[in-house]
């Protein structure tokens, strides 16, 4: 049996769930999120067990970091280009 941890971006989830499922109380939204996470554990090839749901909700980081390998700065407030 494989243990699975799920990481949830709270700000994104709240906006998306409101758009898809409408207004709900905090308790109803939490129960909905738990059901949604558990639905991702179903797999025909292997058994999965929920280890933990990590929920975080914080504003995006607004810093500029130095990257020593590329000898450049990364602006975390700017969108990144996917390649």
URNORGI-V540310 format. One record per pair of residues at least 4 apart in sequence whose ideal C-beta (glycine too) atoms are under 8 Angstrom apart, sorted by sequence separation. I is the first residue (numbers start at 1). GAP is how many residues later the second one is. D is the distance in Angstrom with one decimal. If there is no record, write none. Layout:
i = (I	I)
gap = (GAP	GAP)
d = (D	D)
This chain:
i = (9	10	11	12	13	14	15	16	17	18	24	25	26	27	28	29	30	31	32	33	34	35	36	37	43	67	8	18	24	43	67	42	66	67	17	41	66	67	24	41	65	66	41	64	65	64	21	64	65	17	38	64	37	63	62	63	14	17	61	62	17	37	60	61	60	34	13	33	33	8	8	6	6	4	4	14	2	4	6	1	2	3	4	8	10	1	2	3	4	5	6	8	10	11	1	2	3	4	5	6	7	8	9	10	11	1	3	5	6	8	9	5	7)
gap = (4	4	4	4	4	4	4	4	4	4	4	4	4	4	4	4	4	4	4	4	4	4	4	4	4	4	5	5	5	5	5	6	6	6	7	7	7	7	8	8	8	8	9	9	9	10	11	11	11	12	12	12	13	13	14	14	15	15	15	15	16	16	16	16	17	19	20	20	22	25	29	31	34	36	37	43	44	44	44	45	45	45	45	45	45	46	46	46	46	46	46	46	46	46	47	47	47	47	47	47	47	47	47	47	47	48	48	48	48	48	48	49	49)
d = (6.1	6.1	6.7	6.1	5.8	6.3	6.5	6.2	5.3	6.9	4.0	6.9	6.3	6.5	6.2	6.4	6.5	6.5	6.2	6.3	6.3	6.4	7.5	7.7	7.8	7.4	5.5	6.9	4.8	5.9	5.6	7.6	7.8	7.0	7.7	4.3	5.7	5.4	6.8	7.4	6.8	7.9	5.9	5.1	5.0	7.1	6.7	5.2	6.6	6.4	6.3	7.2	7.0	5.3	6.7	7.8	7.3	6.7	4.7	4.9	7.5	5.4	7.2	7.7	6.9	7.1	6.6	7.6	7.8	6.8	7.3	4.9	6.9	7.8	6.1	7.9	5.8	5.1	7.4	8.0	7.0	7.7	6.9	6.3	5.5	4.6	5.1	5.2	6.0	4.8	7.7	6.9	6.1	5.4	7.1	7.0	7.8	5.9	5.1	5.0	4.8	4.8	6.8	3.1	7.9	5.2	4.1	7.6	6.9	7.3	7.6	6.3	7.3)
